[in-house]
Amino acid sequence: MNTRGPKTRPACSATRLKRMLSPMSDPVSSLRAVLKYFPAFSVVLLGLDGSVWVRRHLTRGGAHRWDVFGADLRPAGSVFLDASFEVKSVSMAAVYGIELAEFDVPWIVRYDITK
């Protein structure tokens, strides 16, 4: 039985990140080093209003984390959506997608975004 708790990664300083991404370094090694400290993403969607939605690979309790950026690319927040929800269209006001209901009948669903 493991009693140590969750595995954590050390913090990455800006200087270390700059060194990892220097033009003289091997691109594959640099990418591996960066991904060691920063989570990768699996989907990027452009919203109807110019917002940018980025889905991380990591899931939490059956939900995907979407990081949301405004049209000016400033962070606007994060949204957790069920992993079974298939996102089709996004904006800062709502998320549209498909969920399977009883007997695997697909439904178009809209989730309003509140601040």
TILO-862588 format. One record per residue: residue number from 0; x, y, z of N, C-alpha, C in turn. Coordinates in steps of 0.1 Angstrom, whole numbers, plus 5000, padded with zeros to 4 digits. Each point is the difference from the previous one (the first is absolute). Layout:
  nr n_xx n_yy n_zz ca_xx ca_yy ca_zz c_xx c_yy c_zz
 NUM    X    Y    Z     X     Y     Z    X    Y    Z
...
END
This chain:
  nr n_xx n_yy n_zz ca_xx ca_yy ca_zz c_xx c_yy c_zz
   0 5008 4988 5000  4992  5012  5000 5009 5012 5000
   1 4997 5010 4991  5008  5012  4999 4994 5011 5009
   2 5008 5004 5010  4994  5010  5009 5007 5014 4998
   3 5007 5002 4989  5007  5012  4997 4991 5011 4995
   4 4989 4997 4994  4991  5010  4994 5003 5001 4986
   5 4993 5010 4993  5002  5002  4986 5014 5004 4996
   6 5004 4996 4988  5013  5004  4995 5000 5014 4995
   7 5009 5008 5004  5000  5014  4995 5013 5003 4992
   8 4999 5010 4992  5012  5003  4992 5006 5013 5005
   9 5013 5002 4999  5006  5012  5005 4996 5012 4992
  10 5000 5012 5006  4996  5012  4992 5011 5003 4990
  11 4996 5006 4989  5010  5003  4989 5001 5015 5000
  12 5012 5005 5002  5002  5015  4999 5000 5005 4986
  13 4998 5013 4998  5000  5006  4987 5014 4999 4994
  14 5011 5001 5008  5013  4998  4995 5003 4986 4994
  15 4995 4990 5008  5002  4986  4996 4992 4998 4987
  16 4988 5005 4999  4991  4998  4988 5007 5006 4988
  17 5006 5012 5002  5006  5007  4989 5012 4992 4995
  18 5008 4994 5009  5011  4992  4997 4996 4988 4992
  19 4988 4994 5004  4995  4988  4994 4996 5002 4986
  20 4995 5013 4997  4995  5003  4987 5010 5008 4991
  21 5013 5000 5004  5009  5008  4993 5002 4994 4986
  22 5004 5008 4990  5001  4995  4986 5011 4989 4999
  23 5010 5000 5009  5011  4991  4999 4997 4986 5005
  24 4989 4999 5007  4997  4987  5006 4992 4991 4990
  25 5001 4987 5002  4993  4990  4992 4985 5002 5001
  26 4992 5002 4989  4986  5002  5001 4992 4989 5008
  27 5004 4988 4997  4993  4988  5007 5002 5001 5015
  28 5013 5002 5004  5003  5001  5014 4993 5011 5006
  29 5000 5012 4993  4993  5012  5006 4985 4997 5002
  30 4994 4993 4990  4986  4997  5001 4997 4991 5012
  31 5008 4990 5002  4999  4991  5011 5001 5007 5013
  32 5010 5009 5001  5003  5008  5012 4988 5009 5003
  33 4994 5006 4990  4989  5009  5003 4988 4992 5004
  34 4997 4989 4993  4988  4992  5004 5002 4994 5014
  35 5012 4999 5005  5002  4995  5013 4994 5009 5010
  36 5000 5013 4997  4995  5010  5010 4986 5006 4996
  37 4997 4999 4987  4987  5006  4996 4991 4990 4994
  38 4987 4999 5004  4992  4990  4994 4997 5002 4985
  39 4999 4989 4993  4997  5001  4986 4985 5002 4998
  40 4996 5004 4988  4986  5002  4997 4996 4991 4988
  41 4987 4997 4999  4996  4991  4990 4991 5007 4989
  42 4993 5011 5004  4991  5006  4991 5001 5015 5001
  43 5000 5008 4989  4999  5014  5001 4988 5004 4991
  44 4990 5008 5006  4989  5005  4992 4999 5015 5000
  45 4997 5005 4989  4997  5015  4999 4986 5002 5001
  46 4996 5009 5010  4986  5003  5002 4994 5009 4990
  47 4987 5001 5000  4993  5009  4991 5003 5014 5002
  48 5004 5004 5012  5003  5013  5004 5015 5003 5000
  49 5008 4991 4995  5015  5002  5000 5007 4994 5012
  50 4992 4995 5009  5007  4993  5012 5007 4988 4995
  51 5009 4996 5009  5008  4988  4997 4998 4990 5012
  52 4997 4988 4996  4997  4989  5010 5011 4989 4998
  53 5007 4997 5011  5010  4990  4999 4997 4988 5010
  54 4999 4988 4995  4997  4989  5009 5013 4992 5003
  55 5002 4999 5013  5012  4993  5004 4998 4985 4999
  56 5011 4992 4999  4999  4986  5000 4996 4994 5013
  57 5003 5007 5011  4997  4994  5013 4985 5001 5003
  58 4995 4990 5007  4986  5001  5004 4999 4999 5015
  59 4989 5005 5005  4998  5000  5015 4986 4994 5002
  60 5000 4988 5005  4987  4994  5004 4991 4998 4988
  61 5005 4997 4988  4991  4998  4989 4996 5013 4993
  62 5007 5011 5003  4997  5013  4993 5013 5005 4994
  63 4998 5007 4989  5011  5007  4993 5001 5014 5004
  64 5012 5005 5002  5002  5014  5004 5003 5008 4987
  65 4992 5010 4998  5002  5009  4989 5004 5014 5005
  66 5012 5004 4995  5005  5014  5004 4994 5009 4989
  67 4994 5011 5005  4993  5010  4991 5008 5013 5000
  68 5002 5005 4987  5007  5013  4998 4991 5009 4992
  69 5000 5012 5004  4992  5010  4992 5005 5002 4987
  70 4993 5009 4992  5005  5003  4986 5013 5007 5000
  71 5004 5007 5012  5013  5006  5001 5010 4991 5006
  72 4997 4987 5001  5008  4989  5005 5004 5001 5015
  73 4993 5008 5007  5002  5001  5015 4991 4988 5006
  74 5006 4994 5010  4993  4989  5007 4986 5005 5005
  75 4990 4992 4997  4986  5004  5005 4996 4990 5011
  76 5006 4988 5001  4996  4990  5010 5001 4986 4994
  77 4995 4991 5008  4999  4986  4997 4986 4994 5001
  78 4997 4990 4992  4987  4994  5001 5003 4985 5000
  79 4993 4993 5008  5001  4985  5001 4987 4994 4993
  80 5002 4993 4990  4988  4994  4993 5002 4984 5000
  81 4989 4994 5001  5000  4985  5001 5007 4994 4988
  82 5008 4990 5002  5007  4994  4989 4991 4994 4989
  83 4988 4997 5003  4991  4994  4990 4993 5011 4992
  84 5002 5013 5004  4994  5011  4992 5009 5004 4989
  85 4995 4999 4988  5007  5003  4987 4998 5014 4996
  86 5010 5008 5003  4999  5015  4997 5000 5002 4985
  87 4990 5009 4996  4999  5003  4986 5003 5015 4997
  88 4995 5008 5009  5001  5015  4997 5002 5007 5014
  89 5008 5010 5001  5003  5007  5012 5000 5015 4998
  90 4997 5007 5011  5001  5014  5001 5002 5004 5015
  91 5001 5013 5003  5002  5004  5014 4986 4999 5007
  92 4989 4998 4992  4987  5000  5006 4994 4986 5002
  93 5004 4991 4991  4994  4986  5000 5009 4990 4993
  94 4997 4988 5004  5007  4988  4993 4989 4991 4995
  95 5002 4996 4987  4990  4991  4994 5007 4987 4997
  96 4993 4989 5002  5006  4987  4997 4989 4989 5000
  97 5005 4988 4999  4991  4989  4999 5002 4990 5012
  98 4989 4997 5006  5000  4990  5011 4991 4988 4996
  99 5004 4989 5004  4992  4988  4998 4990 4998 5011
 100 4987 4999 4997  4990  4998  5010 4997 4985 5001
 101 4989 4997 5006  4996  4986  5001 4999 4993 4987
 102 5004 4988 4999  5001  4992  4988 5009 5006 4990
 103 5010 5007 5004  5010  5006  4991 4994 5010 4990
 104 4990 5007 5003  4994  5010  4991 5008 5013 5002
 105 5005 5005 4989  5008  5012  5001 4991 5013 5002
 106 5004 5009 5009  4993  5012  5002 5009 5012 4999
 107 4995 5010 4994  5008  5013  4999 4998 5007 5013
 108 5011 5004 5007  4998  5006  5013 5008 5013 5000
 109 4994 5010 5007  5007  5013  5002 5002 5002 5015
 110 5012 5004 5004  5004  5003  5013 5003 5015 5000
 111 4993 5008 5008  5003  5014  5001 5012 5002 5009
 112 5008 5010 4997  5012  5003  5008 4996 5012 5008
 113 5002 4998 5013  4997  5012  5010 5013 5003 5007
 114 5002 5013 5003  5012  5004  5007 4998 5002 5014
END
